Amino acid sequence: VSYLEKPFSSTSLALVASKTDFRQKVFDVLKKNALLVECKTPYPNEMSEWIQKRVKKLGKTIGLEASALLIGRTANSLRVIQSEIEKLFIYVGDKGEISVEDVEEVVGISKQFNIFELQKALGSSNIGKSLEILEHMLDSGESAIGMNVLLTKYFQKIQLVHEFRSKKLNDFSLANSLGISSKFVGEYLQAAKNYSAMDIELCFRHLLEADEALKFSADEKVTMTMLLYKILKKVKTAQYETI
């Protein structure tokens, strides 16, 4: 501490600590005589914003859905996320925005067991396939919170299908309104047949309760399995216990 109070002017000293207690005297001394920087790892609910700011600083943009998918495939690891962002920049080249499709292509996971296949299985009310995909995704390290975000986005789009139905839009216009490729319109129309507007409201309730349970350290596999069961069986009440 005595040296920190009067360091040599010709010396550049960097101190790094993984755990800090700012109540200790040494930190009071550092605040007065040096530059003190606290580098906190973002909380899970802050990770998407961190990615968007990082990508923007590097000269491109990335949407919420694409960043959520990136989080899901990297298990919230900043080191891995940074590495994957570098790969994505190389992959997209001069394109200004990193899309969901870009993340899907670059950030590795089996194309047979990913969030899009899970959405497709849910949309077609295939409980066996849904649970199989979920198990593979969780076993491969996918973030349950990230999956929950993307499933919420999915059901929001199905809700929009119901709203746009009265406008009698063609497939191309509907795709633009939903922000999806026109080749997926048929899947969303089928999902809208399987889930009424009331069913979707129930889905949102289940998704919210699962999100709260996951943030309180509930068992991911149990919580997500219960979530899919309640969505597919259209259960009208939901209880998620922290384990």
C-alpha positions as CSV (number, residue, x, y, z in Angstrom):
1,V,0.0,0.0,0.0
2,S,2.9,2.4,0.8
3,Y,4.3,1.9,-2.7
4,L,0.8,2.6,-4.3
5,E,0.6,5.8,-2.3
6,K,3.8,7.1,-3.9
7,P,4.6,5.0,-7.0
8,F,7.7,5.8,-9.2
9,S,6.7,8.1,-12.0
10,S,8.8,6.1,-14.5
11,T,7.0,2.8,-13.7
12,S,3.9,1.4,-15.4
13,L,2.2,-1.1,-13.1
14,A,-0.9,-3.1,-13.9
15,L,-2.6,-5.1,-11.2
16,V,-5.3,-7.7,-12.1
17,A,-7.6,-9.4,-9.7
18,S,-10.4,-11.9,-10.3
19,K,-12.1,-11.2,-7.0
20,T,-12.2,-7.8,-5.3
21,D,-13.5,-6.3,-2.1
22,F,-13.8,-2.6,-2.6
23,R,-14.1,-2.1,1.2
24,Q,-10.4,-2.8,1.6
25,K,-8.0,0.1,2.1
26,V,-5.9,-0.8,-1.0
27,F,-8.8,0.1,-3.3
28,D,-9.2,3.5,-1.7
29,V,-5.5,4.1,-2.4
30,L,-5.9,2.9,-6.0
31,K,-8.9,5.2,-6.6
32,K,-6.8,8.2,-5.5
33,N,-3.5,7.4,-7.3
34,A,-4.4,5.2,-10.3
35,L,-7.0,4.3,-12.9
36,L,-9.3,1.6,-11.5
37,V,-11.4,-0.3,-14.0
38,E,-14.0,-2.9,-13.0
39,C,-14.7,-5.4,-15.9
40,K,-17.9,-7.3,-14.9
41,T,-19.2,-10.1,-17.0
42,P,-22.6,-9.2,-18.3
43,Y,-25.6,-10.9,-16.6
44,P,-27.5,-13.3,-18.9
45,N,-30.2,-10.8,-19.6
46,E,-27.6,-8.2,-20.5
47,M,-25.6,-10.4,-22.9
48,S,-27.7,-9.6,-26.0
49,E,-27.2,-5.9,-25.5
50,W,-23.4,-6.5,-25.0
51,I,-23.2,-8.4,-28.3
52,Q,-25.1,-5.7,-30.2
53,K,-22.8,-2.9,-28.8
54,R,-19.7,-5.0,-29.6
55,V,-20.8,-5.7,-33.2
56,K,-21.8,-2.0,-33.7
57,K,-18.4,-0.9,-32.4
58,L,-16.8,-3.1,-35.0
59,G,-18.9,-1.5,-37.8
60,K,-21.9,-3.8,-38.3
61,T,-25.3,-4.5,-36.8
62,I,-27.0,-7.6,-35.4
63,G,-30.6,-8.1,-34.6
64,L,-32.1,-9.3,-31.3
65,E,-33.1,-12.7,-32.7
66,A,-29.6,-13.3,-34.2
67,S,-27.8,-12.2,-31.0
68,A,-30.1,-14.5,-28.9
69,L,-29.3,-17.4,-31.2
70,L,-25.6,-16.6,-30.9
71,I,-25.9,-16.6,-27.1
72,G,-27.8,-19.9,-27.2
73,R,-25.0,-21.6,-29.2
74,T,-22.1,-20.3,-27.1
75,A,-23.5,-20.9,-23.6
76,N,-23.0,-17.3,-22.5
77,S,-19.2,-17.5,-22.8
78,L,-17.7,-14.1,-23.7
79,R,-14.5,-15.6,-25.0
80,V,-16.4,-18.0,-27.3
81,I,-18.9,-15.2,-28.3
82,Q,-16.0,-12.9,-29.3
83,S,-14.4,-15.7,-31.3
84,E,-17.7,-16.4,-33.1
85,I,-18.2,-12.7,-33.8
86,E,-14.8,-12.6,-35.5
87,K,-15.9,-15.6,-37.7
88,L,-19.2,-14.0,-38.5
89,F,-17.4,-10.8,-39.7
90,I,-15.3,-12.8,-42.1
91,Y,-18.3,-14.8,-43.3
92,V,-20.6,-11.8,-44.0
93,G,-17.9,-9.8,-45.7
94,D,-19.1,-6.3,-46.8
95,K,-22.7,-7.0,-45.7
96,G,-23.7,-4.5,-43.0
97,E,-26.0,-6.7,-40.9
98,I,-25.4,-10.2,-39.3
99,S,-28.6,-12.2,-39.7
100,V,-30.1,-15.2,-38.1
101,E,-29.2,-17.2,-41.2
102,D,-25.5,-16.1,-40.8
103,V,-25.4,-17.3,-37.2
104,E,-27.1,-20.5,-38.2
105,E,-24.4,-21.2,-40.9
106,V,-21.3,-20.1,-38.9
107,V,-21.9,-21.0,-35.3
108,G,-21.8,-24.8,-35.3
109,I,-24.5,-27.1,-34.1
110,S,-26.3,-29.9,-35.8
111,K,-28.8,-28.6,-38.3
112,Q,-31.1,-31.5,-37.3
113,F,-31.2,-30.2,-33.7
114,N,-31.5,-26.5,-33.5
115,I,-34.0,-23.8,-32.5
116,F,-35.6,-23.6,-35.9
117,E,-36.3,-27.3,-36.0
118,L,-37.7,-27.0,-32.5
119,Q,-40.0,-24.2,-33.6
120,K,-41.1,-26.3,-36.6
121,A,-41.8,-29.3,-34.3
122,L,-43.8,-27.1,-31.9
123,G,-45.7,-25.5,-34.8
124,S,-46.7,-28.9,-36.1
125,S,-47.6,-30.0,-32.5
126,N,-45.1,-32.9,-32.6
127,I,-44.4,-33.5,-29.0
128,G,-42.0,-36.4,-29.5
129,K,-39.8,-34.5,-32.0
130,S,-39.9,-31.4,-29.8
131,L,-38.6,-33.2,-26.8
132,E,-36.0,-35.0,-28.8
133,I,-34.6,-31.7,-30.2
134,L,-34.8,-30.0,-26.8
135,E,-32.7,-32.8,-25.2
136,H,-30.0,-32.6,-27.9
137,M,-29.8,-28.8,-27.7
138,L,-29.4,-28.7,-23.9
139,D,-26.9,-31.6,-24.0
140,S,-24.8,-29.6,-26.6
141,G,-24.7,-26.6,-24.3
142,E,-27.5,-24.4,-25.7
143,S,-28.6,-21.7,-23.3
144,A,-32.1,-22.4,-22.0
145,I,-32.7,-18.7,-21.5
146,G,-31.7,-18.0,-25.0
147,M,-34.0,-20.7,-26.3
148,N,-36.8,-19.2,-24.3
149,V,-36.2,-15.8,-25.9
150,L,-36.4,-17.3,-29.4
151,L,-39.5,-19.3,-28.7
152,T,-41.2,-16.2,-27.4
153,K,-40.3,-14.4,-30.7
154,Y,-41.6,-17.4,-32.6
155,F,-45.0,-17.3,-30.9
156,Q,-45.2,-13.5,-31.4
157,K,-44.9,-14.1,-35.1
158,I,-47.7,-16.7,-35.0
159,Q,-49.8,-14.1,-33.1
160,L,-49.1,-11.7,-36.0
161,V,-50.3,-14.3,-38.5
162,H,-53.7,-14.3,-36.8
163,E,-53.7,-10.4,-36.9
164,F,-52.7,-10.3,-40.6
165,R,-55.1,-13.0,-41.7
166,S,-58.0,-10.6,-42.0
167,K,-55.9,-8.4,-44.4
168,K,-55.7,-11.4,-46.9
169,L,-52.0,-10.8,-47.6
170,N,-50.2,-12.9,-50.2
171,D,-47.3,-15.1,-49.1
172,F,-44.7,-12.5,-50.1
173,S,-46.4,-9.7,-48.2
174,L,-46.9,-11.9,-45.2
175,A,-43.3,-12.9,-45.2
176,N,-42.2,-9.3,-45.2
177,S,-44.6,-8.4,-42.4
178,L,-43.2,-11.3,-40.3
179,G,-39.6,-10.7,-41.2
180,I,-39.1,-14.2,-42.5
181,S,-38.3,-15.9,-45.8
182,S,-41.3,-16.6,-48.0
183,K,-40.4,-20.3,-48.0
184,F,-41.3,-20.5,-44.3
185,V,-44.8,-18.9,-44.7
186,G,-46.5,-22.3,-45.0
187,E,-45.0,-23.4,-41.7
188,Y,-46.3,-20.3,-39.9
189,L,-49.7,-20.6,-41.4
190,Q,-49.9,-24.3,-40.2
191,A,-48.7,-23.3,-36.8
192,A,-51.5,-20.6,-36.6
193,K,-54.0,-23.3,-37.4
194,N,-52.6,-25.4,-34.5
195,Y,-52.5,-22.5,-32.0
196,S,-55.5,-20.2,-31.6
197,A,-55.1,-16.6,-30.3
198,M,-56.1,-17.9,-26.9
199,D,-53.6,-20.7,-27.1
200,I,-50.8,-18.2,-27.9
201,E,-51.7,-16.1,-24.8
202,L,-51.3,-19.2,-22.7
203,C,-47.9,-19.9,-24.4
204,F,-46.7,-16.4,-23.4
205,R,-47.7,-17.1,-19.8
206,H,-45.8,-20.4,-19.8
207,L,-42.7,-18.8,-21.5
208,L,-42.7,-15.9,-18.9
209,E,-43.0,-18.3,-16.0
210,A,-40.2,-20.5,-17.4
211,D,-38.0,-17.5,-17.9
212,E,-38.5,-16.5,-14.2
213,A,-37.7,-20.0,-13.1
214,L,-34.6,-20.2,-15.1
215,K,-33.3,-16.9,-13.8
216,F,-33.7,-18.3,-10.3
217,S,-31.5,-21.3,-11.1
218,A,-34.1,-23.9,-11.8
219,D,-33.0,-27.1,-13.4
220,E,-32.9,-26.2,-17.2
221,K,-33.9,-29.6,-18.5
222,V,-36.8,-30.0,-16.2
223,T,-38.0,-26.4,-16.7
224,M,-37.8,-26.6,-20.5
225,T,-39.4,-30.0,-20.7
226,M,-42.3,-28.8,-18.6
227,L,-42.5,-25.7,-20.8
228,L,-42.8,-27.7,-24.0
229,Y,-45.3,-30.1,-22.4
230,K,-47.5,-27.2,-21.3
231,I,-47.3,-25.5,-24.7
232,L,-48.1,-28.6,-26.6
233,K,-50.8,-29.8,-24.3
234,K,-52.2,-26.3,-23.9
235,V,-52.2,-26.5,-20.2
236,K,-54.1,-23.6,-18.7
237,T,-52.0,-23.3,-15.5
238,A,-48.3,-23.4,-15.0
239,Q,-46.1,-24.0,-12.0
240,Y,-42.3,-24.1,-12.2
241,E,-40.3,-25.1,-9.1
242,T,-36.7,-24.1,-8.6
243,I,-34.6,-27.2,-8.0
